[in-house]
Amino acid sequence: MKYIIINKWQLKDSKCKPHYYLKEVVESLEIANAKLKAYQTIEEDKNDNYFVVPFNEEALLLTEEVA
């Protein structure tokens, strides 16, 4: 299974909506966890958070806007 590393950026103590960015798609959970740790280590902006999400290519749905 593939995994997506997502970057969520949102000002701390703010009501503004968060912004989500796709950082990377990786082939295994071990690689995803290693890269997640690396991103969290080098990131200096306290407004950034990183997450690993399972990614099933067969279940990928595109909106009309993207398609």
C-alpha positions, 0 to 999 in steps of 0.5 A: 500500500502507498502512503501520502505525507501531508503538510497542514499549515495553519496559524497557531491560535488563529481562526483561519482555515488550514492549508494542506499540501501534498509533500510526497507519496511513498511505497511503504509505511516504514519509509513514510514514518522515516520521512515524517520524522525527517520533515518534523525534525527539519521544520522550524515553523511551528504552524506546520504539522505533518501527517501520514495517510494511507493511499489507495490508488484504486479508490482515487476520485477526482472532482469535476474541477480536477478532471 
